[in-house]
Amino acid sequence: MRDTQPGDWAAAVEFDEKIRNGHPAAGTPLRGQAFVHRSRVPLAQANIDRITPREWRDRQSAISLADYEEDPPGCSPYGCRRTEIPQEASIEAEA
């Protein structure tokens, strides 16, 4: 949001500043301070570029075993794999 929506970012920073000591209409003041960011620092100062291990794990896509059931075409030191049957092999199989 900070990089793509500067107006919304400014509104979020302003909101974070306003909730610091709670809302006056709530009646009882907070015992501490409230912050939007989990690091408990003002949003304008928070290190929002750091990705937590959980966020990184959530960003990873699931790998399907179906994608790897068939060997892809290509060569290794021991031989080459093909996905199609060579023309000569199909002629020999018919005979």
ZAMAR-690559 format. One record per residue (C-alpha): residue number from 1; residue in three letters; x, y, z. Coordinates in Angstrom, 2 decimals, padded with zeros to 5 digits, always signed. Layout:
N
- resi | resn | px | py | pz
- NUM | ALA | X | Y | Z
...
This chain:
95
- resi | resn | px | py | pz
- 1 | MET | +000.00 | +000.00 | +000.00
- 2 | ARG | +002.86 | +002.35 | +000.85
- 3 | ASP | +004.39 | +002.00 | -002.61
- 4 | THR | +001.27 | +001.77 | -004.76
- 5 | GLN | -001.42 | +003.78 | -002.93
- 6 | PRO | +000.18 | +006.79 | -001.22
- 7 | GLY | -003.17 | +008.35 | -000.25
- 8 | ASP | -004.31 | +005.18 | +001.52
- 9 | TRP | -000.90 | +004.86 | +003.16
- 10 | ALA | -001.17 | +008.40 | +004.54
- 11 | ALA | -004.63 | +007.60 | +005.90
- 12 | ALA | -003.31 | +004.42 | +007.58
- 13 | VAL | -000.41 | +006.34 | +009.17
- 14 | GLU | -002.86 | +009.00 | +010.41
- 15 | PHE | -005.17 | +006.32 | +011.83
- 16 | ASP | -002.22 | +004.68 | +013.59
- 17 | GLU | -001.31 | +008.01 | +015.22
- 18 | LYS | -004.91 | +008.64 | +016.34
- 19 | ILE | -005.32 | +005.30 | +018.13
- 20 | ARG | -002.05 | +005.57 | +020.06
- 21 | ASN | -003.74 | +006.28 | +023.41
- 22 | GLY | -007.14 | +004.85 | +022.62
- 23 | HIS | -010.34 | +006.66 | +021.69
- 24 | PRO | -011.51 | +009.41 | +024.07
- 25 | ALA | -015.14 | +008.31 | +023.71
- 26 | ALA | -014.29 | +004.83 | +025.04
- 27 | GLY | -014.29 | +006.16 | +028.60
- 28 | THR | -011.33 | +004.28 | +030.00
- 29 | PRO | -007.85 | +005.13 | +028.73
- 30 | LEU | -005.51 | +002.40 | +027.56
- 31 | ARG | -002.92 | +001.10 | +030.02
- 32 | GLY | -000.34 | +001.18 | +027.27
- 33 | GLN | -000.29 | +002.32 | +023.68
- 34 | ALA | -002.00 | +000.88 | +020.62
- 35 | PHE | -000.20 | +000.32 | +017.31
- 36 | VAL | -001.34 | -000.96 | +013.94
- 37 | HIS | +001.93 | -002.78 | +013.16
- 38 | ARG | +002.82 | -005.95 | +015.05
- 39 | SER | +006.27 | -004.58 | +015.93
- 40 | ARG | +004.56 | -002.03 | +018.23
- 41 | VAL | +006.17 | +001.00 | +016.63
- 42 | PRO | +004.43 | +003.80 | +014.74
- 43 | LEU | +003.43 | +002.67 | +011.26
- 44 | ALA | +005.50 | +005.43 | +009.64
- 45 | GLN | +008.62 | +004.00 | +011.36
- 46 | ALA | +007.84 | +000.27 | +011.10
- 47 | ASN | +010.05 | -001.95 | +008.98
- 48 | ILE | +007.32 | -003.10 | +006.62
- 49 | ASP | +009.76 | -004.41 | +004.00
- 50 | ARG | +010.76 | -007.37 | +006.20
- 51 | ILE | +008.93 | -010.60 | +005.39
- 52 | THR | +008.29 | -012.95 | +008.29
- 53 | PRO | +008.79 | -016.71 | +007.89
- 54 | ARG | +005.02 | -017.21 | +008.04
- 55 | GLU | +004.41 | -014.60 | +005.29
- 56 | TRP | +007.08 | -016.26 | +003.15
- 57 | ARG | +005.52 | -019.70 | +003.69
- 58 | ASP | +002.08 | -018.34 | +002.74
- 59 | ARG | +003.48 | -016.88 | -000.49
- 60 | GLN | +004.88 | -020.21 | -001.66
- 61 | SER | +002.70 | -022.09 | -004.10
- 62 | ALA | +001.87 | -025.72 | -003.60
- 63 | ILE | +003.79 | -028.05 | -005.89
- 64 | SER | +001.65 | -030.71 | -007.45
- 65 | LEU | +003.16 | -034.16 | -007.85
- 66 | ALA | +001.13 | -034.49 | -011.05
- 67 | ASP | +003.49 | -031.94 | -012.61
- 68 | TYR | +006.40 | -034.34 | -012.10
- 69 | GLU | +004.88 | -037.73 | -012.87
- 70 | GLU | +006.29 | -037.83 | -016.39
- 71 | ASP | +009.96 | -037.24 | -017.09
- 72 | PRO | +010.43 | -034.04 | -019.06
- 73 | PRO | +012.25 | -034.23 | -022.40
- 74 | GLY | +015.97 | -033.68 | -022.19
- 75 | CYS | +019.29 | -035.44 | -021.78
- 76 | SER | +021.27 | -036.61 | -018.81
- 77 | PRO | +024.79 | -038.10 | -018.73
- 78 | TYR | +023.19 | -041.56 | -019.18
- 79 | GLY | +020.82 | -040.95 | -022.06
- 80 | CYS | +018.06 | -038.81 | -023.49
- 81 | ARG | +014.36 | -038.80 | -022.62
- 82 | ARG | +011.62 | -038.04 | -025.10
- 83 | THR | +007.93 | -037.47 | -024.67
- 84 | GLU | +007.07 | -038.64 | -028.19
- 85 | ILE | +007.91 | -042.04 | -029.67
- 86 | PRO | +010.50 | -041.75 | -032.43
- 87 | GLN | +009.21 | -042.64 | -035.90
- 88 | GLU | +011.62 | -045.58 | -036.25
- 89 | ALA | +010.46 | -047.13 | -032.94
- 90 | SER | +006.80 | -046.99 | -033.92
- 91 | ILE | +007.56 | -048.73 | -037.26
- 92 | GLU | +009.51 | -051.47 | -035.45
- 93 | ALA | +006.68 | -051.98 | -032.93
- 94 | GLU | +004.16 | -052.52 | -035.74
- 95 | ALA | +006.29 | -055.22 | -037.38
